[in-house]
């Protein structure tokens, strides 16, 4: 156990580091049929998740949630180009804001409520990934045909559709949408490769998410 004075100093140092973490830089360009985000990691550690939103623009809303944990985290001082189909954000870039960010090791930046939503969304993806692993493992043990497994996963994904347009920005709907995307991505993988290869990918996602998702 750490001596109490040292533990207090360490906690204060970690808190100060977290408080000083910058939000990623954001640059937006319009393009044919959509817009392009350029996300720049201005921190000294890898960027693993972030939220971009259209803020206070009359008559429109837009949210872009990105979790790089299961893709490729953006390295310190690195930049990522992301093309989206939404044309409004490219037309009114002054209304588009980087709202929250999560870094490797657990440091965060941005609006506290948005940071909480970002982490809750990641927890939903982690839980779904673990359930996907369990379902595929069970199908393998029971000799379930891959076509039947895919059909079962598609039905599960259908249950993750938000009920009603008004609820799409609620925390529950945000988490459901993320879970549904994880399931549909897994279905696409199963269509293209074996169950063993898909399981290996999911286990890699699970390890990365677990290592970068603080307990609630």
C-alpha positions in Angstrom: 0.0 0.0 0.0 1.3 3.5 -0.8 2.0 5.9 2.1 -1.0 8.2 2.4 0.9 11.5 1.6 2.4 9.9 -1.5 -1.0 8.5 -2.6 -2.6 11.9 -2.2 0.1 13.5 -4.3 -0.2 10.9 -7.0 -3.9 11.3 -7.2 -3.5 15.1 -7.4 -1.0 14.7 -10.2 -3.2 12.3 -12.2 -6.1 14.7 -11.7 -4.1 17.6 -13.0 -3.0 15.6 -16.1 -6.6 14.7 -16.8 -7.7 18.2 -16.4 -5.1 19.5 -18.8 -5.9 17.1 -21.6 -6.9 19.1 -24.7 -9.8 18.4 -27.0 -8.8 17.1 -30.4 -8.6 19.6 -33.2 -11.4 19.6 -35.8 -11.4 20.9 -39.3 -14.3 20.4 -41.7 -14.5 20.6 -45.5 -17.5 20.2 -47.8 -17.3 17.7 -50.5 -19.5 16.2 -53.2 -22.3 14.3 -51.5 -21.1 14.9 -47.9 -18.4 16.4 -45.7 -14.9 15.6 -44.5 -13.8 15.7 -40.9 -10.1 16.1 -40.1 -9.5 15.1 -36.5 -6.1 16.1 -35.0 -4.9 14.6 -31.7 -3.2 17.4 -29.9 -2.4 15.3 -26.8 0.7 13.3 -25.8 -1.2 10.0 -25.7 -3.3 8.1 -28.2 -6.9 9.3 -28.8 -9.3 6.4 -28.5 -12.8 8.0 -28.7 -14.6 11.2 -29.4 -17.9 12.9 -30.1 -18.6 15.6 -32.8 -21.9 17.4 -32.8 -23.8 20.0 -34.7 -24.6 22.6 -31.9 -27.4 25.2 -31.8 -28.1 25.1 -35.5 -31.8 25.8 -36.2 -33.8 22.9 -37.3 -31.1 20.3 -37.5 -29.1 17.9 -35.3 -26.2 15.7 -36.0 -23.9 13.5 -33.9 -20.8 11.6 -34.9 -19.6 9.0 -32.3 -16.3 7.4 -33.0 -14.5 4.8 -30.9 -11.0 4.2 -32.2 -10.3 1.5 -29.6 -11.5 -1.3 -31.9 -10.0 0.5 -35.0 -6.7 2.3 -34.9 -6.3 4.9 -32.1 -5.0 8.3 -33.4 -1.4 8.7 -32.4 -0.2 11.8 -30.6 -0.1 14.7 -33.0 -1.7 12.4 -35.6 -4.6 13.3 -37.8 -7.4 11.2 -39.2 -9.5 12.0 -42.3 -13.2 10.9 -42.0 -15.7 11.2 -44.8 -19.4 11.4 -43.9 -22.5 11.7 -46.0 -24.0 14.6 -44.1 -23.8 17.8 -46.1 -25.0 20.3 -43.5 -21.9 20.0 -41.3 -19.7 20.9 -44.2 -21.9 23.9 -45.1 -21.9 25.3 -41.5 -18.6 24.3 -39.9 -18.8 27.0 -37.2 -21.7 25.1 -35.6 -19.9 21.8 -35.5 -18.0 21.2 -32.3 -15.8 18.5 -30.8 -17.7 17.8 -27.6 -15.8 15.0 -25.8 -12.7 12.9 -26.1 -11.3 9.8 -24.3 -7.6 8.9 -24.4 -5.5 5.8 -23.8 -5.1 5.3 -20.1 -8.5 6.8 -19.3 -7.9 10.6 -19.4 -10.8 12.6 -20.9 -11.6 16.1 -22.1 -14.7 18.0 -23.0 -18.2 18.5 -21.6 -18.6 16.2 -18.6 -22.1 15.0 -19.6 -20.9 14.2 -23.1 -17.8 12.4 -21.7 -20.2 10.2 -19.6 -22.3 9.4 -22.6 -19.1 8.5 -24.6 -18.0 6.1 -21.9 -21.4 4.6 -21.4 -21.6 4.0 -25.1 -18.2 2.2 -25.0 -19.5 0.0 -22.1 -22.5 -0.9 -24.2 -20.2 -2.0 -27.1 -18.0 -4.0 -24.6 -21.0 -5.8 -23.2 -22.4 -6.5 -26.7 -18.9 -7.8 -27.8 -18.8 -10.2 -24.9 -22.3 -11.4 -25.8 -21.3 -11.9 -29.4 -18.3 -14.0 -28.4 -20.6 -16.1 -26.1 -23.1 -16.7 -28.9 -20.6 -17.6 -31.5 -18.8 -20.0 -29.1 -22.1 -21.6 -28.2 -23.0 -22.0 -31.9 -19.6 -23.7 -32.5 -20.0 -26.1 -29.6 -23.5 -27.0 -30.7 -22.7 -27.3 -34.4 -25.1 -24.6 -35.5 -24.8 -23.8 -39.2 -23.2 -20.4 -39.9 -26.3 -19.4 -41.9 -28.5 -20.0 -38.8 -26.1 -18.1 -36.6 -26.1 -15.2 -38.9 -29.9 -15.2 -39.0 -30.0 -15.2 -35.2 -27.6 -12.2 -35.0 -29.6 -10.3 -37.6 -32.7 -10.7 -35.5 -30.8 -9.5 -32.5 -29.6 -6.5 -34.4 -33.2 -5.6 -35.4 -34.1 -5.3 -31.7 -31.6 -2.5 -31.3 -33.4 -0.1 -33.6 -34.5 3.1 -31.7 -38.2 3.4 -31.2 -39.4 6.8 -32.6 -37.4 9.7 -34.0 -37.8 11.8 -30.9 -35.8 9.3 -28.8 -32.8 8.9 -31.1 -30.6 11.2 -29.1 -31.4 9.7 -25.7 -28.6 7.8 -23.9 -30.5 4.5 -24.3 -30.9 5.0 -28.0 -27.3 6.1 -28.4 -26.1 2.9 -26.7 -28.6 0.7 -28.6 -27.4 2.1 -31.9 -23.8 1.4 -31.0 -24.7 -2.2 -30.0 -26.6 -2.7 -33.2 -23.6 -1.5 -35.2 -21.3 -3.9 -33.4 -23.7 -6.8 -34.2 -24.1 -5.8 -37.9 -20.3 -5.5 -38.2 -19.9 -9.0 -36.8 -22.6 -10.3 -39.3 -20.6 -8.8 -42.1 -17.4 -10.4 -40.9 -19.1 -13.8 -40.6 -20.4 -13.5 -44.1 -16.8 -12.9 -45.3 -14.8 -15.3 -43.1 -14.9 -18.2 -40.7 -16.4 -18.3 -37.2 -12.9 -18.9 -35.8 -11.5 -15.8 -37.6 -14.5 -13.7 -36.5 -14.0 -14.9 -32.9 -10.3 -13.9 -33.0 -11.3 -10.4 -34.1 -14.0 -10.1 -31.4 -11.6 -11.2 -28.7 -9.1 -8.6 -29.8 -11.9 -6.0 -29.6 -12.9 -7.2 -26.2 -9.3 -6.9 -24.8 -8.9 -3.4 -26.2 -12.3 -2.2 -25.0 -11.8 -3.8 -21.5 -8.3 -2.2 -21.2 -9.7 1.3 -22.1 -13.1 1.3 -20.4 -13.2 2.4 -16.7 -15.7 0.7 -14.4 -18.8 2.7 -13.8 
